[in-house]
Amino acid sequence: EVQLLESGGGLVQPGGSLRLSCAASGFTFSSYAMSWVRQAPGKGLEWVSVISGSGGSTYYADSVKGRFTISRDNSKNTMYLQMNSLRAEDTAVYYCAKESQIAVAGLFDCWGQGTLVTVSS
Amino acid sequence: DIQMTQSPSSLSASVGDRVTITCRASQSISSYLNWYQQKPGKAPKLLIYSASSLQSGVPSRFSGSGSGTDFTLTISSLRPEDFATYYCQQSYSPPFTFGQGTKLEIK
């Protein structure tokens, strides 16, 4: 069974940093691209970033470009999102999502349960 | 960036009704269109991919159609567990944008 478990969320002050993790199990992690998708309280879904299975290709939403960095450690079956210069508008539940293939495709066939990030003073 | 617009934003219907949700892309995305269902407090779930392909395990009362810029999600006969929020999403090119969502409520 595919399982994705996010961690690392919490309360952080504006301008601060946080690193999210997504631990994967039940599939060959290195064979699939992975994405982060967020959802602000009471709002819709916003795609944040994607990384290919090898880690060689990454893409970001304009809203986080230059502040967030996606990475993965295939030896640990874990994906990360390093979030710097956090703003109030980054407050959201952050989901990790498994893609359908090794290359970036934008098709999310399995999701974690999410971790809440709150940016507030 | 490709903008995705869903209509309606909310919809009231009864068990057994047939409902259709529409999604429009700001430019042609061929058939790179996916539909997700989200229930309160839960993660989204993939229903339909490539505009019309049913994800494994999803009931056949769900169907999708369209190509280019205009797409539809149809639920042929609503069941109580279908009341949720539905999102379309383009996978044509990053950033992989979502529609604003359609909240399906019980009448």
Chai-1 contact restraints between the chains, C-beta under 6 A:
chainA,res_idxA,chainB,res_idxB,connection_type,confidence,min_distance_angstrom,max_distance_angstrom,comment,restraint_id
A,G44,B,Q100,contact,1.0,0.0,6.0,A-B,restraint_1
A,G44,B,G101,contact,1.0,0.0,6.0,A-B,restraint_2
A,L45,B,Y87,contact,1.0,0.0,6.0,A-B,restraint_3
A,L45,B,F98,contact,1.0,0.0,6.0,A-B,restraint_4
A,W47,B,P95,contact,1.0,0.0,6.0,A-B,restraint_5
A,W47,B,F96,contact,1.0,0.0,6.0,A-B,restraint_6
A,Y59,B,P94,contact,1.0,0.0,6.0,A-B,restraint_7
A,A61,B,P95,contact,1.0,0.0,6.0,A-B,restraint_8
A,Y95,B,A43,contact,1.0,0.0,6.0,A-B,restraint_9
A,G106,B,S91,contact,1.0,0.0,6.0,A-B,restraint_10
A,G106,B,F96,contact,1.0,0.0,6.0,A-B,restraint_11
A,L107,B,N34,contact,1.0,0.0,6.0,A-B,restraint_12
A,L107,B,Y49,contact,1.0,0.0,6.0,A-B,restraint_13
A,L107,B,S91,contact,1.0,0.0,6.0,A-B,restraint_14
A,D109,B,L46,contact,1.0,0.0,6.0,A-B,restraint_15
A,W111,B,A43,contact,1.0,0.0,6.0,A-B,restraint_16
A,W111,B,P44,contact,1.0,0.0,6.0,A-B,restraint_17
A,Q113,B,A43,contact,1.0,0.0,6.0,A-B,restraint_18
